[in-house]
Amino acid sequence: MEGYLGIIVMVVVIAVLAVGGLFLFRPRGKGLPPVEAPPEPQIPDLRVPPQEGPVDREGGTTTTLPPPEEELLKAPEIEVPPPSAGRMVRLRTRLSRSQNVLGRGLLELLSRDRLDDDVWDEIEETLITADVGVAPTRAMVEELRTKVKVLGTRTPDEVRGLLKEELLKQISPDLDRTLRTSSHAGRPAVLLVVGVNGTGKTTTTGKLARALVGDGNKVVLGAADTFRAAATDQLQTWGDRVGAAVVRGPEGGDPASVAFDAVARGIEESADTVIIDTAGRLHTKTGLMDELGKVKRVIEKKAVVDEVLLVLDATTGQNGMRQAQVFAEAVNITGIALTKLDGTAKGGIVISVQRELGVPVKLVGLGEGPDDLAPFDPEVFVDALLGD
């Protein structure tokens, strides 16, 4: 019996070991993979701003983040232009560069010991060459001859005094050169800027806006030169620099519509001045001149046009005179802005254009800088020509 019991015990032990081996050595790829617990979520500390890159906790250098996008798109800083008062005095040196032909030439001739007919012919030629014009030249020469005969002997100071007096007389210092730029009757003053291509019309418009802002005026610009995208963009740049609003329309759009909208915005925003830049019109095309008249009529449905400024290139001489006459027939010119009067011009066109049109020169451009547009001062102009 005891022998059978031993055999039974051994069989049971072997069976247990066999079953245990099956579980121990079975393939691991079979069956479902073990389920891993999800990681615990990382909760950021809202008290500490996020940082990029390595941070030295012991006081070292940290990585600086780029500025937010809002700061990158921030508008450029608005400039504060100087006031227009006294600009021509400050720019006298530039103006005096054009004195060689008109001022010094006349002083040299009038200072000669003997003034015969040949010398007077040279004086007349000098004046005509300086774009004074035939009729004003003859009037000046006749007046100078009379005064020289009465005076007899002539010192340099006396000659200079005679010439200054005559030049001032021809420039007509008594003309009203006031530029009407202040609001009235609850509406802004409206300035219409006209001129042919290449005279510096859009630049003059921008410089004038800058000068008015420097004087404390609130300005709205109308980009009515819709035929040149570059002109509209240029005017937008001028406006952005000094904080003046710019009203613009689609390329090739109706200029009169843009002008009307600019005046409407000026009224809405209680602006002091609205300046309308028109297209550079070729004076040989009657249709374009008619369109300029249309722009003025459309503006007048909303407000009075206080100034029509004709921009002329002082270096064009008598050709500029012909341009002025055609524009005067299309619209009622109230003032002239002479550009490029900084050394390349001869200066005499100031006299001839005023005499022909009966309209005063109100502004002169004396350089390429943003503040080189100045109100015209006859005495400063003449002193600069004579080398005061």
HELIX and SHEET records of a PDB file:
HELIX    1   1 GLU A    2  LEU A   24  1                                  23    
HELIX    2   2 GLU A   69  LEU A   72  1                                   4    
HELIX    3   3 ARG A   87  ARG A   90  1                                   4    
HELIX    4   4 ARG A   92  LEU A   95  1                                   4    
HELIX    5   5 SER A   96  SER A   98  5                                   3    
HELIX    6   6 GLN A   99  GLN A   99  1                                   1    
HELIX    7   7 ASN A  100  ARG A  104  3                                   5    
HELIX    8   8 GLY A  105  LEU A  110  1                                   6    
HELIX    9   9 ASP A  117  THR A  129  1                                  13    
HELIX   10  10 VAL A  134  LEU A  151  1                                  18    
HELIX   11  11 PRO A  156  ILE A  171  1                                  16    
HELIX   12  12 LYS A  201  GLY A  214  1                                  14    
HELIX   13  13 ALA A  229  VAL A  242  1                                  14    
HELIX   14  14 PRO A  255  GLU A  268  1                                  14    
HELIX   15  15 THR A  286  ILE A  299  1                                  14    
HELIX   16  16 ALA A  314  THR A  316  5                                   3    
HELIX   17  17 GLN A  318  ALA A  330  1                                  13    
HELIX   18  18 ILE A  349  LEU A  357  1                                   9    
HELIX   19  19 PRO A  378  LEU A  385  1                                   8    
SHEET    1   A 8 ALA A 245  ARG A 248  0                                        
SHEET    2   A 8 VAL A 219  ALA A 223  1                                        
SHEET    3   A 8 THR A 273  ASP A 277  1                                        
SHEET    4   A 8 ALA A 189  VAL A 194  1                                        
SHEET    5   A 8 VAL A 305  ASP A 313  1                                        
SHEET    6   A 8 GLY A 335  THR A 339  1                                        
SHEET    7   A 8 VAL A 361  GLY A 365  1                                        
SHEET    8   A 8 LEU A 373  PRO A 375 -1                                        
END                                                                             
